[in-house]
Amino acid sequence: MTKSCIAQTPDQEAHSHIRGWLSVYHGQSLASASHGGRSPHRSLRDKAANAALLLCLGLIVSGCVTTQTTRDTSAANLPNPLLNASYTADADNAFVMTPATVGKKAGKVSFASESASRRTRDMAHWIVSTGDNVNMPFAIVDKVNAKVYVFNADGKFFGAAPVLLGIGIGDHTPVGAGSKPMSQIPVKDRTTPAGRFVSVMGRNHKGKDILWVDYDQALSMHAVVRGTARDRRAERLASPTPTDNRISFGCINVPTNFFNEMIKGKFSGAGGVVYILPESNRLG
């Protein structure tokens, strides 16, 4: 005989244990009876103990007692929204889910009353369902709508804020751009690259706290800097549309209070994962 290698669900495993317990119980009873170890007329204490055992087993079978659960991997076969080229332009339109709509989306990560695009929502759901954030807090940067969303390791929504991004349009950083003085980087190469980045808190050359998104590419997320007067960075962050949020050399600028509370506050220590969604249809 060969052993079966078919994986069991938690319920099947529990039922297997129950059948094993029952077989052991009956085997011991029969052995005792055949060897004259016990009187056929068992004591009331034995009957009560056996009745309690059968009651517990029955509760487990009926589902009244919880059994060990496993991660729902139903989303594991879904395409990674970072790499999914099938999204149409409307997938980047931000919207707010009504309470009624949220109720129909069981299992989806809640964005509370915050507006977010379908692609951003799909990304958050995929991350939590697959465990891609490896039990660390994570942030999703939606470049099209110039917004960042922050979550804890379990997908609980912490908050969102507008962002300033690289003035160059594109999802890749040209080779060597990160090692050049900023003044020598052409405008077209001042991009905020898309992708998945394991990120840690650190400091820049001026000693300011920043979140290193990609150290090799000199890509970071930090509190908005003043820049030059013509940059109008604070005004751009406060504007109601994302059309004027492209001004940086590639780094992600966020409001100062948001950086201190949400980025520095949540990513200090072991760090986290930053997902930057592409603005083109395909990444790679």
Protein Blocks (a to p, Z undefined) as FASTA:
>chain_A
ZZdfbdcdfklmmmmmmmmmmmmmmmmmmmmmmnopacfbdcfklmmmmmmmmmmmmmmm
nopaccdddddfklmmpccfklmckbcfklmpccdddfklmmmmghiacehjaccdfklm
mmmmmmmmnomnnopacddddfklopaddddfkopafbdcdddddfbgcjbdcehklmpc
fklpcfklmccdeddddddddddfkopacddfblmlopacddddfbjmklommmmmmpmb
fklmcfbfoiacddfklmmmmmmmmmgojbpadddddfbfbeZZ
